[in-house]
Amino acid sequence: MNAITMRRNNDILILILGALIAISPFSIDMYLPSFPAIASSLDTNLAAVGYSLTSYHAGLCIGQLAYGILIDRFGRKKPLVAGLIIYIIAALLCALSTSITSLVVVRLFMALGGCVGMVAARAIVRDIFPSEETAKILSTLVLVMGIAPIIAPTIGGIVNNLLGWPWVFGVMATIALTILIAVKWLLPETKAEDKFISLKVSKIFPEYLTVLKNPTFLSYTLAGGISYAGMYAYIAGSPFVFMEKFGFTDGEYGWAFAFNACGLITGSQLNRVALKRFTSEKICYWAAILLFFTGLLFLITAVSGLANAFLALVFTFLFLFCVGFINPNTTALALKEFQAATGRASAVLGSLQMIAGVIASGLISLLHNGSLVIMPMVMFGCTVMTLFLLWRSKFYVSFN
C-alpha cells in the first residue's frame, strides 16, 4: 500500500470516527432551536423540555458502561452496528412523541444507542495509534465533530421552521443511517473478538473497579469530564439566556451557537500545534487556569447586571476555547494508563464525563428561576473543580 492510499484511508477512518463521536453532540444541538416549539406542541415549558437533555445524558452514562465490555468482547464493529440501529429507531419514536414524558423517555433510549460511537471511536484510536499520538488524533476528531454544533442548530432551526420539530428527529435518524452504512462498509475491524472476556455482571464489575482504582486515570478523567460538564451547562442554559433573555430568534441563536462552537474547534486545533512544544500535562493545566478566570468574569458580569449578549458570547466562546485544549489532552492522559482494557477504560471515562454532564444540565433545569445568573454560576463551579483536579494531578505526577 503506497503512502497516498494509506493517507486516504486514514482520512476516511478519521472522518468516520469523528462522525461517530459527533452523533451525540448533533443529537443535543440540533433540536435546541426547537425547544419553544416542542414546549408549545407538548403543552409544557422550556425547563421541562430541558429534562430531555438530562435523560439523554443519563443514557450516555449507562450505555457507555455496557458498550465498554461489549466492544472488548465482540470487537468494535458489531456493537457499533447494533447501537446505531437502536439510535435510529429511537429517533423516529421521538418524532412521534405526543407528551413531554414520552419524549424524555425515548431520548434516554436514543442515547443508549448513540453512545456506542463515543466508546468505540476512542478505543479504535487507541487500537491504531501509539499513545504519544493519541492527543493529536483526538484533537483532529474534535475538528470533525466540531462541525456538528456549528451546523446542527442552523439545520435544526431551518427544519423546525419549514417542517416542524418532529422532522428534526427524522433528520437525525437519516444521518445515523448514513453513518451506519459507512461503518458497515468502510470501517475496518481493529480488534478481534475475545471469548475469554466474561459478560457476567459478577465478572464485569471488578473489571471496571480496577480501572477506577487507577488514580492518574481517575484524576484526568474527572478533570476532562467536569470541564466538559461546563459546556453542557452552557448547552442546557443557552436557549433561555440567548433566546429569552437577549431576544435572539432561533436563526440568530443558531449562528451564536455556531460562533461558540468555533471556539471549541480553534482550541482543539491550536492544541495540535502546542503539542509539538509542550506536554499534554502542561497544556491542559494552563488551559484550566484560563478557563477558571473566564468562568469567574462571566459570573461577575452576570451577578453585577453588566452582562449583555456581546459579553455572553465572548465568555462562552473563551470557555469552549479552553475546553478544546483540555478535553483531548485529559482523554489521552487517562487512556495512556491502559492497553488491553481500552474499551472498558474508554467506557468508564465516557460514563464519568456524562455523569458530570447530567449533573450540570440537570442543575440548569432544577435551579431555573428566570435569572441570567444560573448558567454562568454552574459553569464557574465546573472551572473550580477542573482546576483543582488538574493541580492535584500535576502535584501527584511531580512527586511519584
Residue pairs with C-beta under 8 A, 6 or more apart in sequence:
1 9
12 186
13 124
13 128
13 187
13 188
14 137
14 140
14 141
14 144
15 144
16 179
16 182
16 183
16 186
16 187
17 121
17 124
17 125
17 141
17 144
18 121
18 140
18 141
18 143
18 144
18 145
19 117
19 144
19 145
19 179
19 182
20 80
20 116
20 117
20 118
20 120
20 121
20 179
20 183
21 117
21 118
21 121
21 122
21 141
21 144
21 145
22 117
22 144
22 145
22 147
22 148
23 87
23 114
23 117
23 118
23 175
23 176
23 179
24 56
24 60
24 111
24 114
24 115
24 117
24 118
25 145
25 148
25 149
25 152
26 148
26 152
26 172
26 175
27 56
27 91
27 110
27 111
27 114
27 172
28 53
28 56
28 235
29 148
29 149
29 152
29 153
29 156
29 235
29 257
30 152
30 153
30 155
30 156
30 168
30 171
30 172
31 38
31 156
31 165
31 168
31 169
32 153
32 156
32 235
32 238
32 239
32 253
32 257
33 153
33 156
33 157
33 160
33 239
33 250
33 251
33 253
33 254
34 156
34 157
34 160
34 165
34 168
34 250
35 46
35 49
35 50
35 239
35 243
36 46
36 239
36 243
36 250
37 160
37 164
37 165
38 44
38 49
38 100
38 103
38 165
39 45
39 46
39 48
39 49
41 165
42 49
42 97
42 98
42 99
42 100
42 103
44 100
46 239
46 240
46 244
46 368
47 365
47 368
48 100
48 365
49 100
49 103
50 236
50 361
50 364
50 365
50 368
51 100
51 104
51 362
51 365
52 100
52 103
52 104
52 107
53 107
53 232
53 235
53 236
53 361
53 365
54 236
54 358
54 361
54 362
54 365
55 104
55 105
55 107
55 108
55 111
56 107
56 108
56 110
56 111
57 111
57 232
57 354
57 357
57 358
57 361
57 362
58 108
58 111
58 354
58 358
59 107
59 108
59 109
59 110
59 111
59 112
59 115
60 111
60 114
60 115
60 118
60 350
60 351
60 354
60 357
61 351
61 354
61 355
61 358
62 112
62 351
63 83
63 111
63 112
63 113
63 114
63 115
63 116
64 115
64 118
64 119
64 346
64 347
64 350
64 351
64 354
65 208
65 347
65 348
65 351
66 112
66 347
67 79
67 83
67 115
67 116
67 119
67 120
67 343
67 347
68 119
68 208
68 343
68 344
68 345
68 346
68 347
68 348
68 351
69 197
69 199
69 204
69 207
69 343
69 344
69 347
70 79
70 199
70 343
71 79
71 80
71 116
71 119
71 120
71 123
71 191
71 343
72 123
72 191
72 194
72 197
72 341
72 342
72 343
72 344
73 193
73 194
73 195
73 197
73 199
74 193
75 189
75 191
75 192
75 193
76 120
76 123
76 124
76 127
76 187
76 189
76 190
76 191
77 183
77 184
77 187
77 189
79 116
79 120
80 116
80 117
80 120
80 183
80 187
81 180
81 183
81 184
82 116
83 112
83 113
83 114
83 115
83 116
83 117
84 113
84 114
84 116
84 117
84 176
84 177
84 179
84 180
84 183
85 113
85 180
86 109
86 112
86 113
87 110
87 113
87 114
87 173
87 176
88 113
88 173
88 176
88 177
88 180
89 113
90 106
90 107
90 109
90 110
90 112
90 113
91 110
91 169
91 170
91 172
91 173
91 176
92 169
92 170
92 173
93 106
93 109
94 103
94 106
94 107
94 110
94 166
94 169
94 172
95 166
95 167
95 168
95 169
95 170
95 173
96 166
97 103
97 106
97 166
114 176
115 350
115 354
117 179
118 346
118 350
119 343
119 346
119 347
119 350
120 343
121 141
122 138
122 331
122 335
122 342
122 346
122 349
122 350
123 190
123 191
123 342
123 343
123 346
124 190
125 134
125 137
125 138
125 141
126 134
126 335
126 338
126 339
126 342
126 346
127 190
127 191
127 342
128 190
129 137
131 332
131 335
131 336
134 331
134 332
134 335
134 336
135 271
135 275
135 280
135 328
135 329
135 331
135 332
135 333
136 272
136 275
138 327
138 328
138 331
138 332
139 268
139 269
139 271
139 272
139 275
139 324
139 328
140 272
142 264
142 265
142 268
142 269
142 324
142 327
142 328
143 265
143 268
143 269
146 261
146 262
146 264
146 265
146 268
148 261
149 257
149 258
149 260
149 261
149 264
150 257
150 258
150 261
150 262
150 265
151 258
152 257
153 253
153 254
153 257
153 258
154 251
154 254
154 255
154 257
154 258
155 171
156 168
156 171
156 254
157 250
157 251
157 253
157 254
159 167
159 168
159 171
160 167
160 168
160 250
161 250
191 343
198 204
207 341
207 344
208 344
208 347
208 348
210 341
211 217
211 338
211 341
211 344
211 345
211 348
212 218
212 348
214 337
214 338
215 396
216 333
216 334
216 337
216 393
216 396
216 397
217 334
217 337
217 338
217 345
217 348
217 349
219 389
219 390
219 392
219 393
219 396
220 330
220 331
220 333
220 334
220 389
220 393
221 330
221 334
221 348
221 349
221 352
221 353
222 352
222 356
222 385
222 389
223 284
223 288
223 326
223 330
223 386
223 389
223 390
223 393
224 284
224 326
224 327
224 329
224 330
224 331
224 334
224 349
224 353
225 349
225 352
225 353
225 354
225 355
225 356
225 357
226 356
226 382
226 385
226 386
226 389
227 288
227 291
227 322
227 323
227 326
227 327
227 330
227 382
227 383
227 386
228 323
228 327
228 353
228 356
228 357
229 353
229 356
229 357
229 359
229 360
229 382
230 291
230 295
230 319
230 323
230 360
230 378
230 379
230 382
230 383
230 386
231 264
231 319
231 320
231 323
232 356
232 357
232 360
232 361
233 360
233 361
233 363
233 364
233 375
233 378
233 379
233 382
234 260
234 316
234 319
234 320
234 375
234 379
235 361
236 360
236 361
236 364
236 365
236 375
237 364
237 374
237 375
237 378
238 253
238 256
238 257
238 316
238 375
239 253
240 368
240 375
241 312
241 372
241 375
242 248
242 252
242 253
242 256
242 309
242 312
243 249
243 250
243 253
245 372
246 308
246 309
246 312
248 256
248 309
256 313
259 313
259 317
260 313
260 316
260 317
260 320
261 320
262 317
263 316
263 317
263 318
263 319
263 320
263 321
263 324
264 320
264 321
264 323
264 324
265 324
266 321
266 324
267 287
267 320
267 321
267 322
267 323
267 324
267 325
268 324
268 325
268 327
268 328
269 324
270 324
270 325
271 283
271 324
271 325
271 328
271 329
274 283
274 325
275 283
280 329
280 330
280 332
280 333
281 329
281 333
281 393
281 394
281 397
283 325
283 329
284 325
284 326
284 329
284 330
284 333
284 390
285 390
285 391
285 394
287 322
287 325
287 326
288 322
288 326
288 383
288 386
288 387
288 390
288 391
289 387
290 318
290 322
291 319
291 322
291 323
291 326
291 383
291 386
291 387
292 383
292 384
292 386
292 387
294 315
294 318
294 319
294 322
294 383
295 315
295 319
295 376
295 379
295 380
295 382
295 383
295 384
296 380
296 383
297 315
298 307
298 311
298 312
298 315
298 316
298 319
298 376
298 379
298 380
299 373
299 376
299 377
299 379
299 380
300 306
301 307
301 311
301 315
301 376
302 372
302 373
302 375
302 376
302 377
303 373
307 372
307 376
315 376
319 379
326 386
326 390
330 390
331 349
333 393
334 345
334 349
335 342
335 345
335 346
335 349
337 345
338 344
338 345
356 382
360 378
360 382
363 374
363 378
364 374
364 375
364 378
367 374
367 377
367 378
368 374
